[in-house]
Amino acid sequence: MAEDVEEVRRKTTMIQNRELTMDDYLAMLRRRGKVILIPALLAPLVGFLISYGFTAKYTSRSTILVEGQKVPDNMVQPVVSEELGARMALLQQQFLVRLICSRLWNGYIREERPGSERDHR
């Protein structure tokens, strides 16, 4: 009995210092085919399904840095005569006007395009 166990161990141990052939690689692939293919096929599918589960959310944020004049007044005369608060209010108004116009324009494009949601109402 002990001799049989010893013989099985000798046969099942890995042969070392041997160059692997293409047949060896194909045998490895056949043995581990399921372990390789199942995750390789399921992972993209699961990722695709998860991406449809979440709603698309896009956020844009910007910061405008308005600095005062750094060069002394006696060297360079200031070009801007407005106060900082007035300049900021003007920038805010320009931004809001553009935002409102772009929203109106996008709504106009959707109304004019055939097959849009508004045509079916």
Contacts in CASP RR format, 6 or more apart in sequence:
PFRMAT RR
TARGET T0000
AUTHOR 0000-0000-0000
METHOD contacts of the structure
MODEL  1
MAEDVEEVRRKTTMIQNRELTMDDYLAMLRRRGKVILIPALLAPLVGFLI
SYGFTAKYTSRSTILVEGQKVPDNMVQPVVSEELGARMALLQQQFLVRLI
CSRLWNGYIREERPGSERDHR
29 36 0 8 1.000
64 91 0 8 1.000
66 84 0 8 1.000
66 87 0 8 1.000
66 88 0 8 1.000
66 91 0 8 1.000
68 84 0 8 1.000
69 76 0 8 1.000
69 78 0 8 1.000
80 87 0 8 1.000
82 90 0 8 1.000
110 116 0 8 1.000
110 117 0 8 1.000
110 118 0 8 1.000
111 118 0 8 1.000
END
